Amino acid sequence: MFFRRIIDETPLDAKKLDSLNAVIDRKDLSLDDAASGTAKEFYQLGQRLKGKRQLERALSAFREGWKHGHVNSTYQCGLLERDTVEANRLFQKAAERGHVRAKFNLGTYWLQQGNTIQAQQTLEDAASQGCARSKTNLGILHAVNRRDPQEGLRWFREAIADGDSAALLGGASAALEAGEYACAERWAEWAVALRIKNAPRLLRTIKSFNT
């Protein structure tokens, strides 16, 4: 994954940029035209256009990268796609090729839809690849959706250990429900220090149990 990122960030020269821009600006795009750029080059152009907030043109560039089989382009298409169903279809394609952020987004979508079985499977897959935020969402899945604070707490612990501050509030709440008051207070205090919304109120609640 690191090697792929280094390759994808190799700068494009001005002549190549002009050539690729001409490709995505043509409405009668043909396979011969598309062959003028590689998957990596269309991805790079898409990133450049996205950085300039030219999102429609960025999406066109990423689509060309996707057609060339570039998994990061597929993922970026999902991020920029306005239709939720199509976006998640693209995330599914990227996830099937091992893209960890696509797995996270897809699992989060299933969780929001209430499909906890599919969400758990997809988020655990992403978590196994080191995605800390997937562990946070697994904590939410178990602590909130399945009313299992102990299992939720296990995932929150892993997420916090991996450095995901978004797990602090959920972890503190799960720890409180599980009766682990010292742990709940410690995480809530960290959340307050990071100025996370609602953390002071949660800390006051925890202190009222811990006195």
ABEGO torsion letter per residue (X at the ends): XAAAAAAAABBBBAAAAAAAAAAAABAABBAAAAAABBAAAAAAAAAAAAAAGBAAAAAAAAAAAAAAGBAAAAAAAAAABABAAAAAAAAAAAAAAGBAAAAAAAAAAAAAAGBAAAAAAAAAAAAAAGBAAAAAAAAAAAAAAAGBAAAAAAAAAAAAAAGBAAAAAAAAAAAAAAGBAAAAAAAAAAAAAAGBBGAAAAAAAAAAAAX
